Amino acid sequence: TIHGGGKYFAGDISNILVKSYLNAKNPATKTKPSAESIEKYHLTKREKQILGLLYEGINNKDIASQLNKSIRTIETHRFNIMKKLGVNNVTEMLRKIDKEE
């Protein structure tokens, strides 16, 4: 949490950090995390779908457009995913998923 010394990044900044992380990790391939690597987190089907899109570097606005949902709905799913994974931001989430692969 921010109060606990954590950092908060607005959506646009978060997306830049995610894309930068993904490009540094493997610029040639951006595949979705395997089902086995995230199974233990008990994500819903929609959360898995959104996690895959976030992993590809797609921002909340574009995910909302693709899934015909509101941006707020996508933000809520993203919050729930991070809570289930025990992380505080998207970069931590992606690193954790990478370690599971």
C-alpha positions in Angstrom: 0.0 0.0 0.0 1.1 3.6 -0.4 0.7 4.2 3.3 3.1 1.3 4.0 5.7 2.8 1.7 4.6 1.2 -1.6 4.4 3.0 -4.8 1.4 3.9 -6.9 1.6 4.5 -10.6 -1.2 5.9 -12.7 -2.5 3.7 -15.5 -0.4 5.3 -18.3 2.8 5.1 -16.2 2.0 1.5 -15.2 1.5 0.5 -18.9 4.9 2.1 -19.8 6.6 0.2 -17.0 4.9 -3.1 -18.1 5.8 -2.7 -21.7 9.4 -1.8 -20.8 9.6 -4.9 -18.5 8.2 -7.2 -21.2 10.5 -5.9 -23.9 13.5 -6.3 -21.7 12.4 -9.8 -20.7 11.9 -11.1 -24.2 11.3 -8.6 -27.0 10.6 -11.4 -29.6 7.8 -13.3 -27.8 5.1 -12.2 -25.5 3.0 -15.2 -24.7 0.3 -15.6 -22.1 1.2 -17.3 -18.8 0.6 -21.0 -18.8 -2.6 -22.3 -17.1 -0.5 -24.5 -14.8 1.6 -21.6 -13.6 -1.4 -19.6 -12.3 -3.8 -22.5 -11.3 -2.8 -22.3 -7.6 -4.1 -18.7 -7.4 -7.8 -19.7 -8.1 -8.4 -17.0 -10.7 -11.7 -16.8 -12.4 -11.9 -17.4 -16.1 -12.3 -13.6 -16.7 -9.3 -12.9 -14.4 -7.2 -15.4 -16.3 -8.2 -13.7 -19.6 -7.4 -10.2 -18.3 -4.1 -11.4 -16.8 -3.1 -12.8 -20.2 -3.9 -9.5 -21.9 -2.0 -7.6 -19.2 0.9 -10.0 -19.7 0.9 -9.1 -23.4 1.3 -5.4 -22.5 -2.3 -4.3 -23.4 -3.6 -1.4 -21.3 -6.8 -1.3 -19.3 -8.6 0.9 -21.9 -7.8 -1.4 -24.8 -8.7 -4.5 -22.7 -12.0 -2.9 -21.8 -12.7 -2.1 -25.5 -11.7 -5.7 -26.6 -14.0 -7.3 -24.0 -16.8 -4.7 -24.3 -16.5 -3.9 -20.6 -15.9 -0.6 -18.7 -12.4 0.5 -17.8 -13.6 0.4 -14.1 -14.6 -3.3 -14.5 -11.1 -4.1 -15.9 -9.4 -2.2 -13.0 -11.5 -4.1 -10.5 -10.5 -7.4 -12.1 -6.9 -6.3 -12.1 -7.1 -5.3 -8.4 -8.6 -8.8 -7.6 -5.8 -10.5 -9.6 -3.1 -8.6 -7.7 -4.8 -9.3 -4.4 -4.9 -13.1 -5.1 -1.3 -13.1 -6.2 -0.2 -11.1 -3.2 1.4 -8.2 -5.1 1.0 -4.5 -5.1 1.5 -3.5 -8.7 1.4 -4.8 -12.3 5.2 -5.1 -12.5 5.3 -7.3 -9.4 2.5 -9.3 -10.8 4.3 -10.0 -14.1 7.6 -10.9 -12.2 5.7 -13.3 -10.0 4.1 -15.0 -13.0 7.5 -15.2 -14.8 9.0 -17.0 -11.7 6.1 -19.5 -11.9 6.9 -20.4 -15.6 
